[in-house]
Amino acid sequence: MARRPVKAGGSITRGGGVALGEAVFRSLCESLQAGSYRAGDRLREEEVAKRLKVSRTPVREALGRLAARGFVEPAGGRGVIVRNLDISEVLELYAMREIMEGASARLAAEHASVPEVDALRDIEQSFIEASETDAAEMARLNRAFHEAICRAARNRYLDNASRELQDWIALLGPTTFTVAGRPSTSHGEHQAIIDAIATRDGNRAEQLARAHIREALRCRLKLVQRQ
C-alpha cells in the first residue's frame, strides 16, 4: 500500500527559553492533533529534521519522548510509526474523557464570565456554518469549543490533563464528524451545554457534557467497526 503523504508545518521557532528538543516535541504533538500524522505513519529522524530545519539530535530526543508516552513505536528498519490504539484503549480513553469533560463543564458553569459564554456561542456558530463536507474544520472548531470550556473552568491541573488527553485523541484517526448525522446531533448537544453553563447549572452542564462524550464514543465505535 502506498505511504500516505504527510503534510505538516514548516520550521519551528525557538523562543521564550524553550529548549530546542522541547520545541520539536511540541511541534510533533501539534502535528498529531492537527491530523498531519496519523496511525501507521512513519517518522524518520532525517525527514523530521529537514522539515523543521533542525539537527537530528533534538528530533531524536523528541521522538524518544513520544515513544515513552506511547504515541509512537519502533518500526521495522529505521524510524518509528504512529501507534494505532486498540479497542480497549479507545474505551479507556473515552471513559477518562467523559469524566474530564463533565468536570470541565461543571466548573465552567461556576466560573465562566459572560464574554467566555459569548465566545462559546461564537465558536458554535462557526461550527454550524462549516460545511458538513469539511469534517476537518468541524473537528478543529470542536476542539476549540472544548478547550474554551476547559479554560473557563479555571483549573490549571484539569487544563493540563485535558491537553495531554487531546494528544491521545489525535491517535484515533478520522473524526467522528464523518459519521452520518453526527454534526447535527453534536450541535444540539453543544447548544444545551452552553445554555447550562450560561444559567450556572453545574449539575446539568456536567450531565450534558458526559452524555455528549458517550454519544461521541458511540460514533467512534462505528468508525472502528468500519476499519
Buried (B, 14 or more C-beta within 10 A) or exposed (E): EEEEEBEBEEEBEBEEEBEBBBBBBEBBBBBBBBBBBBBBBBBBBEEBBEBBEBEBEBBBBBBBBBBEBEBBEEBEEEBBBBBBBEEEBBEEBBEBBBBBBBBBBBBBBEBBEEEBBEBBBEBBEBBBEBEBEEBBBBBBBBBBBBBBBBBBBBBEEBBEBBEEBBBBBBBBBBBBBBBEEBBEBBBEBBBBBBBBBBEEBBEBBBBBBBBBBEBBBEBBBBBBEEE
